[in-house]
Structure formats: C-alpha cells, structure tokens
C-alpha cells in the first residue's frame, strides 16, 4: 500500500515513472472506455478497472528499469553522461571562462585536482573518472529539493523522457494492436475500400495518432536534450554547493 501511495505523493515517482506508464497505456484505456459504460457499477467494469490499474502500476515499476537500459545504450553513444562530457576541456558547448570557473569550484567541492587539457589528452579515462567524482560529490550536496528546486525539476524532466523512451517499444506495440483490432473488426468494409465505422474508426484513429506521436516525438535526441539540460543545471549548482 505504501508503494502505491508513493506513486501519487512522491513528485519524482509520479512524474518520472507513473506518468510515462500512463502515457504508454492511455490509448488502450481510451479504447476500453469507448466500449464500456463506466457509469454502470457492475462486475465487468470493476474487472476492467482493476486490470488496467494493475497494468499501470506494474508498468510504472518497470519504467525505471527500461529507462535505465536505454540510458546505458545512449551514454555509450554520447561518449559519457553530459555532466561529465561538459566538463571536458575538448568539449566546446561551454565557453572556456565558465568551464574554468566550474573546474575551480569542482576542485574545491570534490577535493581532487581537475586535469589540465594536456592531462586529459594524455589520459582521458582518468580525466573522466575525476569528472564523475565531481558529479557524485555535487549530487550528494544538492539533494535538498527545496533549495535546488530548478535542478530537481530538470531531474524529473530527464527521468520522464528517459523512461518514456524505455517504454517506447511497448507503447508502439499497444498502438499497433489497437489499429490491427479496429481493422480486423471491420475488415469487410476495408476490403471494399471503406474506412471502419463507428467506434472502430475512433479506435483506429487513436492507435494511428499514438503510433505517429511515439515514433516522431519520443526519440533518442529528445532524451539527450533533457539530459543536457539537467547536466547544465547540475553544473550551475557548483557555484552554490561549494560555497
């Protein structure tokens, strides 16, 4: 019961895990609702609600695992987490003066020397280890979600997009299933080059929109943008955390 309540009361659990699961199953929920009289209190409706709720909470629990699997693949493509790559001397996304200030603050915060440009070039693996140590120290100093509210918001946003991307294969399969069911139900009409009619047309439309939306919107690039935005807010906290 406590785990269920946490899905609703904890901001990260609700927004980064429950919401992606809800978005993934929403087309199916809508399709079931169209074929069900939700205002009628009977056993069949109670079963529908129980099944959908069970799937939703199970999926919310799996969202993190699926998102983490996607994150592992993407980090390999990115060459490291943005919070690490942004600190590299060879990375050009930050101006050199801001990066110099972050390096100085990072040394003070983590208590380890930041590699010079030549050190980084000579031993990039050790340099990244130092940058990851900085990130770990910074995360431990910024756990107060009230004091670092903007950072917490960006963390939630990254978790939301990462977990959405993890759920994408399942969401696409569910959307395709809706289209297939609608087409199969009115196959006689389609064979005569007509669209499905009534509720089947609505179900096919919902499934088709979901397929397009997930295919075009929930992408690796969207996850990267969210990760970079979170990393930038995290590094900005260096000025405050090391004070």
C-alpha positions in Angstrom: 0.0 0.0 0.0 2.8 2.4 0.8 4.4 1.8 -2.6 1.1 2.6 -4.3 0.6 5.8 -2.3 4.2 6.8 -3.2 3.4 6.7 -6.9 0.9 9.5 -6.2 2.6 11.5 -3.4 6.3 11.5 -4.4 6.9 14.1 -7.2 9.6 12.1 -8.9 7.7 8.8 -8.7 4.6 10.4 -10.1 6.0 12.5 -12.8 9.0 10.4 -14.0 7.6 6.9 -13.6 3.8 6.9 -13.3 3.1 9.5 -16.0 5.2 7.7 -18.7 3.4 4.5 -17.9 0.1 6.3 -18.1 1.0 7.9 -21.5 2.0 4.4 -22.8 -1.3 2.7 -21.9 -3.6 5.7 -22.5 -4.7 4.7 -26.0 -5.8 1.3 -24.6 -7.6 3.0 -21.7 -9.4 5.3 -24.0 -10.3 2.4 -26.4 -11.7 0.3 -23.4 -13.6 3.4 -22.1 -15.3 3.8 -25.5 -16.6 0.3 -25.3 -17.6 0.3 -21.7 -20.3 2.1 -19.7 -18.1 3.4 -16.9 -21.1 4.9 -15.1 -22.5 1.5 -14.6 -21.3 -0.2 -11.4 -21.0 -3.9 -12.3 -18.6 -6.7 -12.0 -17.3 -6.4 -15.6 -16.4 -2.7 -15.2 -14.7 -3.4 -11.9 -12.6 -6.1 -13.6 -11.6 -3.7 -16.4 -10.6 -1.0 -13.9 -8.7 -3.5 -11.7 -6.8 -4.9 -14.7 -5.9 -1.5 -16.1 -4.8 -0.2 -12.7 -2.7 -3.3 -12.1 -1.0 -3.0 -15.5 -0.4 0.7 -15.0 1.3 0.3 -11.6 3.3 -2.7 -12.8 4.4 -0.7 -15.8 5.3 2.3 -13.6 7.6 0.0 -11.6 9.2 -1.3 -14.8 9.6 2.2 -16.3 12.8 2.9 -14.4 14.4 -0.4 -15.4 13.5 0.1 -19.1 14.7 3.7 -18.9 18.0 2.7 -17.3 18.6 0.2 -20.1 18.0 2.9 -22.7 20.3 5.3 -20.7 23.1 2.7 -20.8 22.9 2.5 -24.6 22.6 6.2 -25.1 25.5 7.1 -22.7 27.7 4.8 -24.8 26.6 6.7 -27.9 27.1 10.1 -26.3 30.6 9.2 -25.0 29.6 9.7 -21.4 26.9 11.5 -19.4 26.5 15.1 -20.3 27.5 16.1 -16.7 30.9 14.5 -17.5 31.3 15.5 -21.1 30.5 19.1 -20.4 33.5 19.3 -18.1 36.0 18.0 -20.6 38.4 20.6 -22.0 37.8 19.4 -25.5 34.1 19.9 -25.3 33.0 23.2 -26.8 29.5 23.6 -25.5 30.5 25.8 -22.6 32.7 28.9 -23.0 36.2 28.4 -21.6 35.7 31.0 -18.8 32.6 29.4 -17.5 34.3 26.0 -17.7 37.3 27.3 -15.8 35.1 28.6 -13.1 33.3 25.2 -12.9 36.7 23.4 -12.7 37.9 25.6 -9.9 34.6 25.1 -8.0 34.8 21.4 -8.7 38.3 21.1 -7.2 37.1 22.8 -4.0 33.9 20.7 -3.8 35.3 17.3 -4.5 38.8 17.8 -3.1 40.5 16.3 -6.1 42.7 18.1 -8.8 41.0 18.7 -12.1 43.1 17.5 -15.0 44.6 20.1 -17.4 43.9 20.0 -21.1 47.2 18.1 -21.7 46.5 15.7 -18.8 43.1 15.0 -20.2 44.5 14.4 -23.7 47.2 12.1 -22.2 44.8 10.0 -20.0 41.2 10.7 -20.9 40.0 7.7 -18.9 41.4 9.1 -15.6 40.1 12.5 -16.5 36.6 11.2 -16.9 37.0 9.4 -13.5 37.7 12.7 -11.9 34.7 14.4 -13.6 32.4 11.5 -12.5 33.8 12.0 -8.9 32.9 15.7 -9.2 29.4 14.8 -10.3 28.9 12.3 -7.4 30.1 14.9 -4.9 27.8 17.5 -6.4 24.8 15.2 -6.4 25.3 14.5 -2.7 25.4 18.2 -2.0 22.2 19.1 -3.9 19.7 16.6 -2.5 17.6 19.4 -0.9 14.8 19.6 -3.5 13.6 22.9 -2.0 16.9 24.6 -2.1 17.7 23.2 -5.6 14.1 23.3 -6.9 15.1 24.0 -10.5 17.6 21.2 -10.5 15.0 18.8 -9.1 12.6 19.9 -11.8 15.2 19.1 -14.5 16.0 15.8 -13.0 12.3 14.8 -13.1 12.1 16.0 -16.7 15.1 13.9 -17.7 13.6 10.9 -15.9 10.3 11.4 -17.7 11.9 11.4 -21.2 14.3 8.6 -20.4 11.5 6.4 -19.1 9.2 7.3 -22.0 12.0 6.2 -24.4 12.3 3.0 -22.4 8.6 2.3 -22.8 8.5 3.2 -26.5 8.6 -0.4 -27.9 5.7 -1.4 -25.7 3.7 1.7 -26.4 4.2 1.3 -30.2 3.1 -2.4 -29.9 -0.1 -1.4 -28.0 -0.9 1.3 -30.5 -0.3 -1.1 -33.4 -2.6 -3.6 -31.7 -5.4 -1.0 -31.5 -5.1 -0.3 -35.2 -5.0 -4.0 -36.0 -8.0 -4.8 -33.9 -10.0 -2.0 -35.4 -9.0 -3.0 -39.0 -9.8 -6.7 -38.3 -13.2 -5.9 -36.8 -14.3 -4.0 -39.9 -12.2 -5.9 -42.4 -15.2 -6.3 -44.7 -15.5 -2.6 -45.0 -11.8 -2.1 -45.6 -11.8 -4.8 -48.2 -14.3 -2.7 -50.1 -12.1 0.4 -49.8 -14.1 2.0 -47.0 -12.9 3.2 -43.6 -14.0 1.4 -40.4 -17.2 3.0 -39.0 -18.4 3.9 -35.5 -16.2 3.2 -32.5 -13.8 1.1 -34.6 -12.9 4.2 -36.6 -12.2 6.1 -33.4 -10.0 3.2 -32.1 -8.1 3.0 -35.3 -7.6 6.8 -35.3 -6.3 6.8 -31.6 -3.9 4.0 -32.4 -2.7 5.7 -35.6 -2.1 9.0 -33.8 -0.3 7.2 -31.0 2.0 5.5 -33.5 2.9 8.7 -35.1 3.3 10.6 -31.8 5.6 8.0 -30.3 7.5 7.5 -33.4 8.3 11.2 -34.1 8.4 12.6 -30.5 9.9 10.0 -28.2 13.4 9.9 -29.7 17.0 9.5 -28.6 17.5 13.1 -29.4 14.7 14.2 -27.1 16.3 12.2 -24.2 19.7 13.8 -25.0 18.2 17.3 -24.9 16.7 16.6 -21.5 19.9 15.0 -20.2 22.0 18.0 -21.3 19.5 20.5 -19.8 19.7 18.6 -16.5 23.5 18.5 -16.6 23.7 22.2 -17.2 21.6 22.9 -14.2 23.7 20.5 -12.1 26.9 22.2 -13.1 25.4 25.6 -12.4 24.9 24.4 -8.8 28.7 24.1 -8.4 28.8 27.8 -7.6 26.3 27.5 -4.7 27.2 24.0 -3.5 30.9 24.7 -2.9 30.3 28.0 -1.1 
